[in-house]
Amino acid sequence: MPLPDPQFARSEVLRVFNHAQIYLFLGASIITVGLLSVFFSLLRRRVDSLLLWFALFAALYGLRLEMNYQLLWALYLRPPILQRIVIAIGFLVPIPAFFFFRALDLLGRVGKIVTTCTWPILSFLALATVLAGPRDIFRYINNIVVIAAFIVVVFALVRMAPGSSDVRLIRRGLFVFIAFAIYDNVTMFIGRYDNIEPFSFVFLLACLGVVAGRRALANENQLLLIQKELDIARQIQISILPASFSDSKSFRIAARYLPMTSVAGDFYDFLIADDQQVGILVADVAGHGVPAALIASMVKVAATGQLLNVARPSELLGGMNASLCGNTQNQFVTAAYVYLDASANELRYSAAAHPAMLLLRKGEVVSITENGLMLAAFNFAAYTTLTYPLKRGDRILLYTDGVLEATNAAGEEFGDHRLTVLLKETATLTNRETADRIIETIRDWSVSQGDDLTVLVCDYLA
């Protein structure tokens, strides 16, 4: 095959480049917009589907434009596999567009239907083109599907109330894009092809980019507002917990509270505290977050209303149950209450479906269980009190089930046996050091914190 004349080849390259340079520039600009969208999403340190679909839409369209106007293509040096890839990319371009409209949630059910119906067909056409090569039937099916989908989208947008500035902007962009695309297709039949569609796509992309930016910033502001409200809620919740226990002649108490989220459903309180007596309540609301935190505040009110029963644990829990039943939206509460009496050297304990209290005495651990039904579940629930002797040097551990249910990478729960061993191992530490060691051990054991953690360690000194 004779080599082409160098002078002719040079002039042909220049001619093609002069014609293609504007489209190459547009393609590069559109790809850059897509990459900037991804970069902006990464800066926000969270996945934003709106920005990612917008970025993919821009990147695919820009890539197709770049590949369509490569100089090699114009000089008839187009490898078959690359030709298949270019056509396949063209089939894929509408998919992120429809997902973008769905993420905008402007079209509601219509957007979901269009997306669900189109993406499998277009994906199949792209895959079939790569594997089997270009076919006219593939192009016809693609045109029918895309045109029908865009007609449905446009019709839905036209029917929507014009009050939203986002809707108005997207309408303008789509109408301009569709008008230019129709113009190109009509002129092809009369032997003239101006290819002005890419310019209208830039306009459409600008409209979509403005909407995506508005939505992203609005979501960011909303998240910041929610975070601010959660911070306030956290401060309020912490304020209802006792700041610390004033050490007395008979008792030393250390409390550690570590919520899983900004606010939590764990709660503890000292209902009475002096040199001769102390009443310790610990509770755990089912669930997490704001709902659980609100019910925890209700537990505080219910417990405060039972101050006359601080020396009678079963009656205290029964009174709390009566106050909470029917008021917690089917959120249930486990609780344990222990009353320590230095004058009688005894403890009185009652619980509502709560993990057992542990008593460390001379290196041995006793598990104390006296459980009734959980609070706020049954108005007929009844509770009993267990009386147990106290001795100087006794250490009592109260906690919530987040301690026992902490799970490691192998899926093993920390469990009551490990907690018992840990309590023995920390016998020589102070109660504050013991509480810290328990929390540290649980955090080291867990892959991630899956529940709120509350630990109270009480030493009896009398």
C-alpha positions in Angstrom: 0.0 0.0 0.0 1.6 3.3 -1.0 2.3 5.8 1.7 0.2 9.0 1.6 1.8 12.2 0.3 3.2 14.0 3.5 2.1 17.4 2.3 -1.5 16.1 1.7 -1.5 14.4 5.1 -0.3 17.6 6.8 -3.0 19.7 5.2 -5.7 17.2 5.9 -4.7 17.1 9.6 -4.8 20.9 9.8 -8.2 21.0 8.1 -9.6 18.4 10.4 -8.1 20.1 13.5 -9.6 23.4 12.5 -13.0 21.9 12.3 -12.7 19.7 15.4 -10.9 22.1 17.8 -14.0 23.7 19.2 -15.6 20.3 19.9 -12.3 19.0 21.5 -12.3 22.1 23.7 -16.0 21.6 24.6 -15.3 17.9 25.4 -12.4 18.8 27.6 -14.4 21.5 29.4 -17.3 19.2 30.1 -15.0 16.5 31.5 -13.4 19.1 33.7 -16.8 20.1 35.1 -17.4 16.5 35.9 -14.1 16.1 37.7 -14.7 19.3 39.6 -18.0 17.9 40.8 -16.3 14.8 42.1 -13.6 16.9 43.8 -16.3 19.1 45.5 -18.1 15.9 46.7 -14.8 14.6 48.2 -14.1 17.9 49.9 -17.4 17.5 51.7 -16.2 14.1 53.0 -19.5 12.3 52.3 -21.1 10.7 49.3 -23.5 13.0 47.5 -25.4 11.0 44.9 -26.6 14.2 43.2 -23.1 15.4 42.5 -21.8 12.0 41.5 -24.5 11.4 39.0 -24.0 14.9 37.6 -20.2 14.2 37.4 -20.7 10.9 35.6 -23.2 12.4 33.2 -20.8 15.2 32.3 -17.7 12.9 32.1 -19.4 10.4 29.7 -20.8 13.1 27.4 -17.4 14.9 27.3 -15.5 11.7 26.7 -17.8 10.7 23.8 -17.3 14.2 22.3 -13.6 13.9 22.6 -13.4 10.5 21.1 -15.8 11.4 18.2 -13.5 14.3 17.2 -10.1 12.6 17.5 -7.9 13.4 14.6 -7.2 9.7 14.0 -10.8 9.0 13.5 -11.1 11.8 10.8 -8.1 10.3 9.0 -9.8 6.9 8.9 -7.5 5.4 11.4 -10.2 4.1 13.8 -9.5 0.6 15.4 -12.7 -1.4 15.5 -12.6 -1.9 19.3 -12.4 1.8 19.9 -15.3 2.4 17.5 -17.3 0.0 19.6 -16.3 1.8 22.8 -17.3 5.2 21.4 -20.8 3.9 20.4 -21.2 2.1 23.7 -20.4 5.3 25.7 -23.0 7.1 23.6 -25.6 4.5 24.8 -24.5 5.0 28.4 -24.7 8.8 28.5 -28.4 9.1 29.3 -28.2 6.7 32.3 -26.6 9.0 34.8 -28.9 11.8 33.5 -32.0 9.9 34.5 -30.4 8.9 37.8 -29.6 12.6 38.3 -33.3 13.5 37.8 -34.2 10.8 40.2 -31.8 12.0 42.9 -33.2 15.5 42.5 -36.6 14.0 43.4 -38.3 16.6 41.3 -40.3 14.1 39.2 -41.3 11.8 42.1 -42.7 8.5 40.9 -42.3 9.4 37.2 -38.5 9.8 37.7 -38.3 6.4 39.4 -40.2 4.7 36.6 -38.2 6.3 33.8 -34.9 5.3 35.5 -36.0 1.8 36.2 -37.1 1.2 32.7 -34.2 2.8 30.8 -31.0 1.9 32.5 -31.2 -1.9 31.9 -32.0 -1.5 28.2 -29.2 1.1 27.6 -26.7 -0.9 29.6 -27.5 -4.0 27.5 -27.1 -2.1 24.3 -23.7 -0.8 25.4 -22.5 -4.3 26.4 -23.9 -5.8 23.2 -22.1 -3.2 21.1 -18.7 -3.9 22.7 -19.1 -7.7 22.3 -20.9 -7.9 18.9 -20.0 -4.6 17.3 -22.3 -1.8 16.1 -25.7 -2.7 14.7 -28.4 -0.5 13.3 -31.0 -2.2 15.4 -29.1 -1.1 18.6 -29.1 2.5 17.4 -32.9 2.4 16.6 -33.7 0.9 20.0 -31.5 3.5 21.8 -33.1 6.4 19.9 -36.6 5.2 20.7 -35.9 4.6 24.4 -34.1 7.9 25.0 -36.6 10.0 23.0 -39.5 8.4 24.8 -37.9 8.8 28.2 -37.1 12.5 27.6 -40.6 13.1 26.3 -42.0 11.7 29.6 -39.5 13.8 31.6 -40.3 17.0 29.8 -44.1 16.3 30.0 -43.7 15.7 33.8 -41.7 19.0 34.2 -44.3 20.9 32.1 -47.1 19.7 34.3 -45.3 20.6 37.5 -46.1 23.9 39.3 -43.8 26.6 38.0 -43.1 27.9 41.4 -39.8 26.1 41.9 -36.8 27.9 40.5 -35.0 24.6 40.0 -37.9 23.3 37.9 -37.9 26.4 35.7 -34.1 26.2 35.2 -34.2 22.6 34.2 -37.1 23.2 31.9 -35.1 25.9 30.0 -32.0 23.7 29.8 -34.0 20.7 28.5 -36.0 22.7 26.0 -32.9 24.3 24.5 -31.1 20.9 24.4 -34.0 19.2 22.8 -34.6 22.0 20.2 -30.9 21.9 19.1 -30.9 18.1 19.0 -34.1 18.1 16.8 -32.5 20.7 14.6 -29.4 18.6 14.0 -31.5 15.5 13.3 -33.7 17.4 10.8 -30.8 19.0 8.9 -29.1 15.6 8.5 -32.0 14.5 6.2 -31.4 17.5 3.9 -27.7 16.9 3.6 -26.5 19.5 6.1 -25.2 18.8 9.5 -24.1 21.7 11.7 -23.7 19.6 15.0 -24.8 22.3 17.4 -26.1 19.9 20.0 -22.8 20.0 22.1 -23.4 23.8 22.6 -26.9 23.2 23.9 -25.5 20.4 26.1 -23.2 22.9 27.7 -26.2 25.1 28.4 -28.1 22.2 29.9 -25.1 21.2 31.9 -24.8 24.7 33.3 -28.5 24.6 34.3 -28.2 21.2 36.0 -24.9 22.3 37.7 -26.6 25.3 39.2 -29.5 23.1 40.5 -27.0 20.4 41.8 -25.0 23.1 43.5 -28.1 24.7 45.1 -29.3 21.3 46.4 -25.8 20.3 47.7 -25.5 23.6 49.6 -29.0 23.4 50.9 -28.4 19.8 52.1 -25.1 21.0 53.7 -26.9 23.8 55.5 -29.6 21.5 56.7 -27.0 19.0 58.0 -25.2 21.8 59.8 -28.5 22.9 61.4 -29.3 19.3 62.4 -25.8 18.9 63.8 -26.1 22.2 65.8 -29.5 21.0 67.2 -27.9 17.6 68.1 -25.1 19.4 69.9 -27.6 21.4 71.9 -29.5 18.2 72.6 -26.3 16.5 73.8 -25.6 19.4 76.2 -29.1 19.2 77.5 -28.9 15.4 78.0 -25.5 15.7 79.8 -27.0 18.3 82.0 -29.7 15.9 83.3 -26.9 13.4 84.3 -25.2 14.0 87.7 -21.9 15.7 87.1 -20.1 13.6 89.7 -20.7 11.8 93.0 -19.6 13.7 96.1 -17.4 11.3 98.0 -18.8 10.4 101.4 -17.5 8.5 104.4 -19.2 5.3 103.2 -19.2 5.4 99.4 -17.1 6.2 96.4 -18.8 6.1 93.0 -17.2 6.6 89.5 -19.5 6.9 86.5 -18.5 6.7 82.8 -21.0 7.5 80.0 -20.1 7.1 76.3 -23.0 7.6 73.9 -22.8 5.9 70.5 -24.1 9.0 68.7 -24.5 12.6 69.7 -27.3 11.7 72.1 -28.2 8.4 73.7 -30.7 6.3 75.4 -28.6 5.4 78.4 -29.3 7.1 81.7 -28.1 7.0 85.3 -28.8 9.0 88.4 -28.2 9.1 92.2 -31.6 9.4 93.7 -30.3 9.9 97.2 -26.8 10.3 98.5 -25.3 11.0 101.9 -22.9 9.4 104.3 -25.3 6.6 105.3 -27.2 5.9 102.1 -27.1 6.1 98.3 -29.6 5.1 95.6 -28.2 4.3 92.2 -30.4 4.0 89.1 -29.2 2.9 85.7 -31.5 2.6 82.7 -31.2 1.8 79.0 -33.9 2.8 76.4 -34.4 0.6 73.4 -33.0 2.1 70.3 -30.5 5.0 69.7 -30.4 8.7 68.9 -32.9 11.4 69.5 -36.0 9.2 70.2 -34.1 7.2 72.8 -32.7 10.4 74.3 -36.2 11.9 74.7 -37.4 8.8 76.5 -34.3 8.9 78.7 -35.4 12.3 79.8 -38.8 10.9 80.6 -37.1 8.2 82.7 -35.4 11.0 84.7 -38.8 12.6 85.4 -40.4 9.2 86.3 -37.5 8.5 88.7 -37.7 11.9 90.3 -41.4 11.3 91.0 -40.5 8.2 93.1 -38.2 9.9 95.7 -40.4 8.7 98.5 -39.6 5.1 97.5 -35.8 5.4 97.3 -35.4 2.8 100.1 -37.8 0.4 98.4 -36.4 -0.6 94.9 -39.3 -2.7 93.8 -41.9 0.0 94.6 -39.6 2.6 92.9 -39.5 0.6 89.6 -43.2 -0.1 89.9 -44.0 3.6 90.2 -41.7 4.4 87.2 -43.4 1.7 85.1 -46.8 3.2 85.9 -45.6 6.6 84.8 -44.0 5.4 81.6 -46.6 3.0 80.3 -48.4 4.4 77.3 -46.1 7.4 76.9 -43.0 6.0 75.1 -44.3 5.1 71.6 -43.6 1.4 72.1 -40.0 2.1 73.1 -39.1 0.0 76.1 -36.7 0.6 79.0 -34.5 -1.8 81.0 -33.4 -0.5 84.4 -31.7 -1.5 87.6 -31.8 0.2 91.0 -29.7 -0.5 94.0 -30.1 1.1 97.4 -27.1 0.9 99.7 -27.6 1.4 103.5 -24.4 1.8 105.5 -26.3 1.9 108.8 -27.7 -1.6 108.2 -24.7 -2.9 106.1 -27.0 -4.1 103.4 -28.0 -3.5 99.8 -31.5 -3.7 98.3 -31.7 -4.4 94.6 -34.4 -4.7 91.9 -34.2 -4.6 88.1 -36.4 -4.6 85.0 -35.0 -6.9 82.4 -31.5 -5.4 83.0 -28.1 -7.1 83.0 -27.1 -8.5 86.3 -25.3 -6.3 88.9 -21.8 -7.6 89.8 -20.5 -7.6 93.4 -16.7 -8.0 93.9 -15.8 -9.2 97.4 -12.3 -10.4 98.3 -11.3 -11.3 94.8 -14.6 -13.2 94.0 -17.5 -11.9 91.9 -21.1 -12.5 92.7 -23.7 -12.0 90.0 -26.9 -10.5 91.5 -30.1 -10.8 89.5 -33.6 -9.8 90.5 -35.4 -9.1 87.3 -38.9 -8.2 86.4 -40.4 -7.2 83.1 -39.0 -4.2 81.3 -40.4 -0.7 82.0 -43.1 0.9 79.8 -44.1 -2.4 78.3 -46.8 -3.8 80.6 -48.9 -1.9 83.1 -49.4 -5.0 85.2 -45.6 -5.6 85.7 -44.5 -6.3 89.3 -41.1 -6.2 90.8 -39.4 -7.7 93.8 -36.5 -6.6 96.0 -33.4 -8.7 96.8 -31.6 -7.9 100.1 -27.9 -8.7 100.3 -25.4 -8.0 103.1 -22.7 -5.4 102.5 -19.1 -5.7 103.8 -16.3 -3.2 104.0 -14.3 -3.3 100.7 -17.2 -4.5 98.5 -17.2 -3.1 95.0 -20.4 -2.9 93.0 -20.6 -2.7 89.2 -23.7 -1.5 87.3 -23.7 -1.1 83.5 -25.8 -1.2 80.4 -25.9 -4.0 77.8 -23.7 -2.2 75.4 -20.8 -3.4 77.5 -21.8 -7.1 77.2 -22.8 -6.9 73.5 -19.7 -5.2 72.2 -18.5 -7.3 69.3 -14.9 -7.9 68.0 -13.8 -8.5 64.4 -14.6 -12.2 64.7 -18.2 -11.5 65.7 -17.7 -12.5 69.4 -19.5 -10.6 72.1 -17.5 -9.4 75.1 -20.0 -11.2 77.4 -20.5 -11.4 81.1 -17.6 -13.9 81.6 -15.0 -11.5 80.3 -16.5 -8.6 82.3 -16.3 -10.8 85.5 -12.6 -11.5 84.8 -11.9 -7.9 84.1 -13.6 -6.8 87.4 -11.3 -9.3 89.3 -8.2 -8.0 87.5 -8.9 -4.4 88.4 -9.5 -5.2 92.1 -6.4 -3.3 93.2 -7.2 -0.2 91.1 -9.4 2.7 92.4 -13.0 2.8 91.3 -12.3 5.6 88.8 -9.4 3.7 87.3 -11.6 0.6 87.1 -14.3 2.4 85.3 -11.8 3.8 82.8 -10.2 0.4 82.3 -13.6 -1.2 81.5 -14.4 1.5 78.9 -11.0 1.3 77.4 -11.1 -2.5 77.2 -14.5 -2.5 75.5 -13.4 0.1 73.0 -10.2 -2.0 72.2 -12.4 -5.1 71.9 -15.0 -3.6 69.6 -14.6 -3.1 65.8 -16.8 -0.1 66.2 -19.1 1.2 69.0 -22.5 -0.4 68.4 -24.3 0.8 71.4 -24.2 3.3 74.2 -21.9 2.5 77.1 -22.5 3.3 80.7 -20.5 2.0 83.7 -20.9 2.8 87.4 -18.4 1.5 89.9 -19.2 1.9 93.6 -16.9 1.1 96.5 -18.3 0.5 100.0 -16.0 1.9 102.7 -17.9 1.7 106.0 
